[in-house]
Amino acid sequence: MGTDLHLIRAARREFTGPAALLEDPVLRERAGEYLTDLVRPYGLRVDAAARGQSYGEMAAELIGALVPEDEPVDLLVLAFAVHDALPGRATAAYLSHVCPGTPMSFALCDQGSAAAFTGLRIAGAHAYRRTLLLVVEQSVLPYDPGVAVADRHRAVALLLGDGPADDSARVTSVRQHADVGPDDVAALAAAELRALDAGRADVSVVLGPDLAGVAAGGSPVTVVPPGQPSTGVWWALLDRLVDGPERPRVAVAADYDPDLRYLCLVATATDQP
């Protein structure tokens, strides 16, 4: 689908160490009890010494750096795959409280790497003046989830507007495909990249690690290394959206979640002729 979202500004940050809220022994104990109750039916044990990050803390830092008080946000979307250090908190509601404009807010999860693309698609389908998309992931869980988690605590934030902005990157298309098998993903991804203008030298392509080797014609391609399943593609895409002589006319990012079988793509274009 097409959108009318223009990138106002963006930010990204890597965080080290555990969440500050876990310094509170009461909160730490409550979080441990909550998780213990959740994992007990699966025969898992919670490691009380493992301390992860808080999406509330991570995102609040980016909000402070990205959103001035005189630029209120209308919609806030929090996209993640792995829960944070305090899973019982309604983090999206908390972030609405700390974000200028007290925007309507909601979280997207259980979609793996597709969550951020879904958030962008929803934002583009509705008439919000300013949307803040927050993509977050943390690397420490106090139990063995049986799947790989992120290597680092990272967050990416995109502040988007609904009208033309001089010399801005504009989201031109968001495409999502469900139930794409591993034998079909390369051909479908290549076809979608061609439909989004990949193959030209002035079109830059960013591919998730599970799409390495997908044909992109003559376009320069960056393959994101594994280890950041939620933020990796968006982290790399921001390098293509920075204003300057090296910024491509069109930037396309694509990611594939092999476990949930989602293939997602987003295309952006500058308003320069």
C-alpha positions as CSV (number, residue, x, y, z in Angstrom):
1,M,0.0,0.0,0.0
2,G,1.1,3.6,-0.5
3,T,1.3,6.2,2.2
4,D,1.7,10.0,2.6
5,L,4.2,9.8,5.5
6,H,7.2,12.1,5.4
7,L,10.2,11.5,7.6
8,I,10.6,14.6,9.9
9,R,13.5,13.2,11.8
10,A,14.9,9.9,13.2
11,A,17.1,8.7,16.0
12,R,18.7,5.4,17.0
13,R,20.6,4.4,20.1
14,E,22.4,1.4,21.6
15,F,22.0,0.9,25.4
16,T,24.4,-0.8,27.8
17,G,23.8,-2.3,31.2
18,P,20.5,-3.2,32.8
19,A,17.4,-1.1,33.2
20,A,17.5,1.5,35.9
21,L,14.2,0.4,37.3
22,L,15.7,-3.0,38.3
23,E,17.7,-1.2,40.9
24,D,14.5,-1.1,42.9
25,P,14.3,-4.4,44.8
26,V,10.5,-4.3,45.0
27,L,10.1,-3.9,41.2
28,R,12.8,-6.5,40.6
29,E,11.0,-9.0,42.9
30,R,7.6,-8.4,41.3
31,A,9.1,-8.8,37.8
32,G,10.7,-12.1,38.9
33,E,7.5,-13.4,40.4
34,Y,5.5,-12.5,37.3
35,L,7.9,-14.2,35.0
36,T,8.2,-17.3,37.2
37,D,4.4,-17.8,37.1
38,L,4.5,-17.4,33.3
39,V,7.3,-19.9,32.5
40,R,6.5,-22.5,35.2
41,P,4.1,-24.5,33.0
42,Y,6.8,-24.9,30.4
43,G,9.3,-26.3,32.9
44,L,11.6,-23.2,32.7
45,R,13.3,-21.5,35.6
46,V,13.9,-17.8,36.0
47,D,17.5,-16.6,36.7
48,A,17.1,-13.9,39.4
49,A,20.6,-12.5,38.5
50,A,19.7,-11.8,34.9
51,R,18.7,-8.2,34.3
52,G,17.4,-6.9,31.0
53,Q,16.5,-3.5,29.6
54,S,13.3,-1.5,29.8
55,Y,11.6,-0.4,26.6
56,G,10.0,2.4,28.6
57,E,13.4,3.8,29.5
58,M,15.0,3.2,26.1
59,A,12.1,4.8,24.2
60,A,11.8,7.7,26.6
61,E,15.4,8.7,25.9
62,L,14.7,8.7,22.1
63,I,11.4,10.7,22.6
64,G,13.4,13.3,24.6
65,A,15.9,13.6,21.8
66,L,13.5,13.5,18.9
67,V,10.2,15.3,19.9
68,P,10.2,18.9,20.9
69,E,7.5,20.1,23.3
70,D,6.0,22.3,20.6
71,E,5.7,19.4,18.1
72,P,3.0,17.2,19.7
73,V,2.6,13.7,18.4
74,D,-0.8,12.3,17.5
75,L,0.0,8.5,17.3
76,L,2.7,6.5,19.0
77,V,3.4,2.9,17.9
78,L,5.7,0.7,19.9
79,A,7.0,-2.4,17.9
80,F,8.8,-5.2,19.6
81,A,9.2,-9.0,19.6
82,V,10.8,-9.9,22.9
83,H,9.3,-8.6,26.1
84,D,11.3,-6.2,28.3
85,A,12.5,-6.3,31.9
86,L,9.1,-5.3,33.3
87,P,6.6,-7.2,31.2
88,G,3.6,-6.4,33.4
89,R,3.8,-2.7,32.5
90,A,1.6,-1.1,29.8
91,T,4.6,0.5,28.2
92,A,2.9,2.1,25.2
93,A,0.5,3.9,27.6
94,Y,3.5,5.0,29.7
95,L,5.2,6.4,26.7
96,S,2.1,8.3,25.7
97,H,2.4,10.0,29.1
98,V,6.0,11.1,28.5
99,C,5.6,12.0,24.8
100,P,4.5,15.6,23.9
101,G,0.9,15.6,22.8
102,T,-0.1,12.6,24.9
103,P,-0.8,10.7,21.7
104,M,-3.0,7.7,21.2
105,S,-0.7,4.8,21.6
106,F,-0.5,1.0,21.2
107,A,2.0,-1.8,21.0
108,L,2.6,-4.4,18.3
109,C,4.1,-7.7,19.2
110,D,3.9,-11.4,18.3
111,Q,4.8,-10.5,14.7
112,G,8.6,-10.9,14.9
113,S,10.4,-8.6,12.5
114,A,7.1,-7.7,10.8
115,A,5.9,-5.6,13.7
116,A,7.6,-2.3,12.7
117,F,6.3,-2.7,9.1
118,T,2.8,-3.2,10.4
119,G,3.1,-0.1,12.5
120,L,4.2,1.9,9.5
121,R,1.3,0.5,7.4
122,I,-1.3,1.3,10.1
123,A,0.1,4.9,10.4
124,G,-0.1,5.4,6.7
125,A,-3.7,4.2,6.5
126,H,-5.0,6.9,8.9
127,A,-5.0,10.7,9.0
128,Y,-2.6,11.4,11.8
129,R,-0.6,14.6,11.6
130,R,2.5,13.2,13.4
131,T,3.3,9.6,14.1
132,L,6.1,8.3,16.2
133,L,7.2,4.7,15.4
134,L,9.5,3.1,18.0
135,V,11.2,-0.1,17.3
136,V,12.9,-1.7,20.3
137,E,14.7,-4.9,21.3
138,Q,16.6,-6.0,24.3
139,S,19.1,-8.8,24.7
140,V,18.7,-10.4,28.1
141,L,16.0,-12.7,29.2
142,P,16.0,-14.4,32.6
143,Y,15.1,-17.8,31.2
144,D,15.9,-19.8,28.1
145,P,13.3,-18.9,25.4
146,G,14.5,-21.6,23.0
147,V,15.2,-19.1,20.2
148,A,17.8,-16.5,19.6
149,V,17.4,-13.0,21.1
150,A,19.1,-9.8,20.1
151,D,22.8,-9.3,20.6
152,R,22.4,-5.8,22.0
153,H,19.9,-3.5,23.5
154,R,18.8,-1.2,20.7
155,A,16.1,1.3,19.8
156,V,15.2,3.1,16.6
157,A,12.6,5.9,16.4
158,L,11.0,7.5,13.3
159,L,9.0,10.7,13.6
160,L,6.7,11.0,10.6
161,G,4.4,13.7,9.3
162,D,1.4,13.4,7.0
163,G,2.2,16.3,4.6
164,P,4.9,17.3,2.2
165,A,8.2,18.5,3.7
166,D,11.0,20.1,1.7
167,D,13.8,17.7,0.8
168,S,12.4,14.9,3.1
169,A,12.3,11.2,2.6
170,R,8.8,10.0,1.9
171,V,7.4,6.6,2.6
172,T,6.0,5.5,-0.8
173,S,5.1,1.9,-0.1
174,V,4.7,-0.7,2.6
175,R,4.2,-4.3,1.5
176,Q,3.6,-7.3,3.7
177,H,3.2,-11.0,2.7
178,A,2.2,-13.7,5.2
179,D,2.9,-17.4,5.1
180,V,5.8,-17.2,2.7
181,G,7.8,-20.4,2.8
182,P,11.6,-20.6,2.7
183,D,11.5,-22.0,-0.9
184,D,9.4,-19.2,-2.2
185,V,10.9,-16.1,-0.4
186,A,13.8,-15.4,-2.7
187,A,11.7,-15.2,-5.9
188,L,8.9,-13.2,-4.2
189,A,11.4,-10.8,-2.6
190,A,13.2,-10.3,-5.9
191,A,9.9,-9.6,-7.7
192,E,8.9,-7.1,-5.1
193,L,12.2,-5.3,-5.2
194,R,11.9,-5.0,-9.0
195,A,8.4,-3.5,-8.5
196,L,9.9,-1.0,-6.1
197,D,12.5,0.2,-8.6
198,A,15.4,-1.9,-7.4
199,G,17.9,-2.5,-10.2
200,R,18.8,1.1,-10.7
201,A,22.1,2.6,-9.5
202,D,20.3,5.4,-7.7
203,V,18.2,3.0,-5.7
204,S,19.7,1.7,-2.5
205,V,18.6,-1.7,-1.0
206,V,18.8,-2.9,2.6
207,L,18.2,-6.6,3.1
208,G,17.7,-8.5,6.3
209,P,20.1,-11.4,7.0
210,D,17.6,-14.1,5.8
211,L,17.4,-12.4,2.4
212,A,21.1,-12.4,1.7
213,G,21.7,-13.3,-1.9
214,V,18.3,-12.1,-3.2
215,A,18.7,-10.5,-6.6
216,A,18.5,-6.7,-6.6
217,G,19.7,-5.9,-10.1
218,G,22.3,-3.2,-10.3
219,S,21.3,-1.4,-7.1
220,P,23.8,-1.1,-4.3
221,V,22.9,-3.6,-1.6
222,T,23.6,-3.7,2.2
223,V,22.9,-7.0,3.9
224,V,22.3,-6.5,7.6
225,P,24.3,-8.9,9.8
226,P,22.4,-11.2,12.1
227,G,21.9,-10.5,15.7
228,Q,19.3,-7.6,15.7
229,P,16.1,-9.2,14.3
230,S,13.8,-6.2,15.2
231,T,16.0,-3.2,14.7
232,G,18.7,-4.3,12.3
233,V,17.0,-3.3,9.0
234,W,15.7,0.0,10.4
235,W,19.1,0.8,11.9
236,A,20.8,0.4,8.5
237,L,17.9,2.1,6.6
238,L,18.5,5.3,8.6
239,D,22.0,5.5,7.0
240,R,20.3,5.8,3.6
241,L,17.9,8.5,4.7
242,V,20.4,11.0,6.0
243,D,20.4,14.1,4.0
244,G,23.5,14.7,1.9
245,P,25.0,14.2,-1.6
246,E,25.2,10.4,-1.1
247,R,21.5,9.9,-0.2
248,P,19.9,7.7,-2.8
249,R,16.8,8.8,-4.8
250,V,15.0,5.7,-3.5
251,A,15.8,3.4,-0.6
252,V,14.1,0.1,-0.2
253,A,14.4,-2.2,2.9
254,A,13.2,-5.8,3.1
255,D,13.1,-8.3,5.9
256,Y,12.0,-11.9,6.3
257,D,11.1,-13.7,9.5
258,P,11.7,-17.4,8.8
259,D,9.9,-18.6,12.0
260,L,6.7,-16.6,11.4
261,R,7.1,-16.6,7.6
262,Y,6.5,-12.9,7.1
263,L,8.1,-11.0,4.2
264,C,8.0,-7.2,4.5
265,L,9.2,-4.3,2.4
266,V,9.2,-0.6,2.7
267,A,10.2,2.0,0.0
268,T,11.2,5.6,0.6
269,A,11.9,8.4,-1.9
270,T,13.2,11.9,-1.6
271,D,11.2,14.8,-2.9
272,Q,14.2,16.0,-4.9
273,P,13.7,15.8,-8.7
